[in-house]
């Protein structure tokens, strides 16, 4: 069995950018992705200015992404609508589109890509076993499996952060009226113990993402559609937006999202990136930017100092992520409490400059 200098597990933004940068740096790299074709995970279709800037730093032509320009944010609390101009450029873009372009870029840089291979466990001597019975050994593993853990590679200390939140996602073909209302806008609907985000994507679909307490979902019999119906009094406009759209796929979900968690330690040769490095509240809108930043730091450390650099990289990234994640948790707490959400949204509508301050507070600048 030939050892691979760098094995990247996961073909999302963090994994693809790590593979791209390692291959471009001259390191033989294998990227494995469990899906055989593009898909949209439980993730918003919003990309901030930081994410776009970090992609450009990795040589990605962001004009090629074809995202829908977003210039405005709308807060909806009950029947009250508050708007503010975004102080930075942003786009609406499906993860299906983003991931396919980044994987293609990694392959063009020289990385080998294997689709349809599911990693099951990380063993001793940095070996990885796959569902197809195969085993790979690597000098360095870049763990980019998002919020999903592998046996032997569980996120340390995650249980202290594992919340009772559930992430839900569905794509809709919006009505003409809904599409017109949401043109150039990201819309956030705030309600007790959760929030929902709506944004148009490059394919014309409306991306609907919810973060909600598991108890509320259980009260709805575990049905996201019943949950939306139950939210009619708290979020009437959300119900109208969804009722006017045609579902494009089934609901996808993920439970016990460890918002606020960050990896503070690792073993030599195991580099955690993306949600395996830090999990910021989705409301902050910087999840993809943080994923790309972590991949940038990890690949730089591996190319510069080899597999032994993993623990130092992880400690350094945890330090950088500390306050952005803490601020993200503050935003989440405010959004999920109507008593705080209403005055906060009103303040932002009067002082749009607070959005720029908030974006800066959740930013992890890449080296």
Buried (B, 14 or more C-beta within 10 A) or exposed (E): EEEBBBBBBBBBBBBBBBBBBBBBBEBBBBBBBBEEEBBBBBBBBBBBBBBBBBBEBBEBEBEEBEBBEBBBBBBBBBEBEBBBEBBBBBBBBBBBBBBBBBBEBBBEBBBBBBBEBEBBEBBEEBBBBBEEEEEBBBBBBBBBBBBEEBEBBEBBBBEEBBBBBBBBBBBBBBBEEBBEBBEEBBBBBBBBBBBBBBBBBBBEBBBBBBBBBBEBBEEBEEEBEEBBEBBEEBBBBBBBBBEBBEEBEEBBBBBBBBBBBBBBEBEBBBBBBBBBBBBBBBBBBBBBBBBBBBBBBBBBBBBEEBBEBBBEBBBBBBEBBBEBBEBBBBBBEBBBBEEEBBEBBBEBBEEBEBBEEBBBBBBBEBE
